Amino acid sequence: MGKHIHLLSFLIHSPINHTMLSWAHKDDRRLEMMGDIHQWQDYARTLERGLFDGVFFADTPGVFDRYKDRMDEALKYGLCWPTHDPVVLLSALAAATERLGLAATISTGPHHPYHIVRQLSTLDYLSHGRIGWNIVTGHLRGEHRAFGLPEMEHDQRYDRAEEYMQVCYKLWDSVPPEAILADKERGEFADPAKITQVQHHGEYFDCETVSPAWPSEQGRPVLFQAGTSPRGLKFAVRHADVIFAIQPELASMKKFMTDYKAIAKEHGGGREPGIALGIQAIIGGTEEQAHGLAKELEDRIPLEAGLARLSGTLGNDFSEFDPDKPIEELATTGSQGLMKAMTRGFEGPVTIRQVATRYGMAIGKPQLIGTPEQVADQIEHVWRETGCHGFNLTPNINPGSMEDFVDQVVPILQKKDIYRTEYSGKTFRENLLEEAA
Ligand SMILES: Cc1cc2nc3c(=O)[nH]c(=O)nc-3n(C[C@H](O)[C@H](O)[C@H](O)COP(=O)(O)O)c2cc1C
């Protein structure tokens, strides 16, 4: 555990982040933001004012289509659809900020690693080393269908992703900074003797070239990973700078941290990346107001919207079960980590309806509800109890809930001396991993 809590803002370039129908709330401006780069830039500036390590965009480039084996509920409720590309948005946010890290999720499914390295490293160079990549292997069936790809078996996706990363590292390492001369007098841009040609011929990928990008100030993007199945964590401890996790309660967070540490010890080769736990803060002027807002948001969630999201991520059609029966762990080619968290992470039995509602609020992340002081106290408590690196904070009303957090909770965390008062580094990696530097 470091001296300070690290914070990321967990967003999606779609009508909602996680709270179903938040876009329809009278105070929510997300629908306007969708078509207004300036409002997204204001959002990013708010996060930078709050000294967040970064903004993090999740992404599922397809439609949630498991529930009743159709897309209707996702389309009807704007459930992460439209699914706009987050990487495109990052370039606009890079122009509006100077220190904020900018991370997006990109699945290893549809695109060749060269394409991803080119895209992210171009942005990393342009932003002076502020880009991050959440590496996912594509758990959503709708993604595979959109790209016309076969749905690969769970562990095989990770095997393929291992090779994917080998190609990425080879590309990133192929051009060291000292290879760039940019010597105007001699008319020499680079020293070919210092550049290594990638010669990769593997089971899944072929690549013969050099990195397409000028090396950035942090060398390569910050790497995140969010798969928390045993196979996913083995992958994560080998590659990630920081790992994302969602657990619904403090007890399950603590158990997860213990299990994770054992996996890191066995498979990390000396590495134990920090964990950023997902949370949702719901702030009110009084405790009653905060609970009132939480209830209002929860009551608006259509059961079928929660079930559609749950079905998509957990890779099973929950319309086939009685919603008032306890949820049970099912085999899945979707997210095994979230399947386990949503079926075993709660204390006592929970029904499918209850889990779907929790999922509809914030994909199972716990709500920290109260006045700014109470929320800050809860954040500190979870941080100290779990020893996590920090939090991935999902808003509810956009952008108001994040503005309230920055203006009202951040100063309390700073007063407690558990949150930074200025950025210590220039690059995303320097700030996110400042204790390790
Ligand atoms: C905080 C968090 C964010 C995630 N974001 C995405 C995402 O943007 N896109 C995606 O396809 N999966 C996302 N996932 C799902 C995981 O990457 C998913 O669990 C994985 O694809 C399957 O891995 P697992 O079976 O090892 O858990 C996220 C998971 C967590 C915990």
The ligand as an SDF file (V2000), in Angstrom:
LIG
                    3D

 31 33  0  0  0  0  0  0  0  0999 V2000
  -13.0870   -2.8150  -13.9180 C   0  0  0  0  0  0  0  0  0  0  0  0
  -13.3270   -3.6880  -15.0910 C   0  0  0  0  0  0  0  0  0  0  0  0
  -13.4180   -3.1210  -16.3480 C   0  0  0  0  0  0  0  0  0  0  0  0
  -13.6520   -3.9190  -17.4520 C   0  0  0  0  0  0  0  0  0  0  0  0
  -13.7500   -3.3410  -18.6790 N   0  0  0  0  0  0  0  0  0  0  0  0
  -13.9790   -4.1050  -19.7590 C   0  0  0  0  0  0  0  0  0  0  0  0
  -14.1180   -3.5380  -21.0370 C   0  0  0  0  0  0  0  0  0  0  0  0
  -14.0440   -2.3270  -21.1860 O   0  0  0  0  0  0  0  0  0  0  0  0
  -14.3230   -4.3470  -22.0880 N   0  0  0  0  0  0  0  0  0  0  0  0
  -14.4040   -5.7040  -21.9730 C   0  0  0  0  0  0  0  0  0  0  0  0
  -14.5790   -6.3900  -22.9660 O   0  0  0  0  0  0  0  0  0  0  0  0
  -14.3100   -6.2800  -20.7580 N   0  0  0  0  0  0  0  0  0  0  0  0
  -14.0990   -5.5030  -19.6720 C   0  0  0  0  0  0  0  0  0  0  0  0
  -14.0090   -6.0750  -18.4380 N   0  0  0  0  0  0  0  0  0  0  0  0
  -14.2160   -7.4700  -18.3450 C   0  0  0  0  0  0  0  0  0  0  0  0
  -12.9720   -8.2230  -18.1510 C   0  0  0  0  0  0  0  0  0  0  0  0
  -11.9040   -7.8390  -18.8920 O   0  0  0  0  0  0  0  0  0  0  0  0
  -13.4050   -9.6430  -18.3320 C   0  0  0  0  0  0  0  0  0  0  0  0
  -13.5300  -10.0880  -17.0540 O   0  0  0  0  0  0  0  0  0  0  0  0
  -12.5750  -10.4800  -19.2260 C   0  0  0  0  0  0  0  0  0  0  0  0
  -12.7870  -10.1630  -20.5390 O   0  0  0  0  0  0  0  0  0  0  0  0
  -12.7750  -11.9150  -18.9800 C   0  0  0  0  0  0  0  0  0  0  0  0
  -11.8300  -12.2150  -18.1320 O   0  0  0  0  0  0  0  0  0  0  0  0
  -11.9350  -13.1660  -16.9030 P   0  0  0  0  0  0  0  0  0  0  0  0
  -12.8050  -14.3020  -17.2980 O   0  0  0  0  0  0  0  0  0  0  0  0
  -10.5020  -13.5160  -16.7290 O   0  0  0  0  0  0  0  0  0  0  0  0
  -12.4890  -12.3730  -15.7720 O   0  0  0  0  0  0  0  0  0  0  0  0
  -13.7850   -5.3110  -17.3110 C   0  0  0  0  0  0  0  0  0  0  0  0
  -13.6950   -5.8670  -16.0350 C   0  0  0  0  0  0  0  0  0  0  0  0
  -13.4710   -5.0870  -14.9250 C   0  0  0  0  0  0  0  0  0  0  0  0
  -13.3540   -5.7290  -13.5990 C   0  0  0  0  0  0  0  0  0  0  0  0
  1  2  1  0
  2  3  1  0
  2 30  2  0
  3  4  2  0
  4  5  1  0
  4 28  1  0
  5  6  2  0
  6  7  1  0
  6 13  1  0
  7  8  2  0
  7  9  1  0
  9 10  1  0
 10 11  2  0
 10 12  1  0
 12 13  2  0
 13 14  1  0
 14 15  1  0
 14 28  1  0
 15 16  1  0
 16 17  1  0
 16 18  1  0
 18 19  1  0
 18 20  1  0
 20 21  1  0
 20 22  1  0
 22 23  1  0
 23 24  1  0
 24 25  2  0
 24 26  1  0
 24 27  1  0
 28 29  2  0
 29 30  1  0
 30 31  1  0
M  END
$$$$
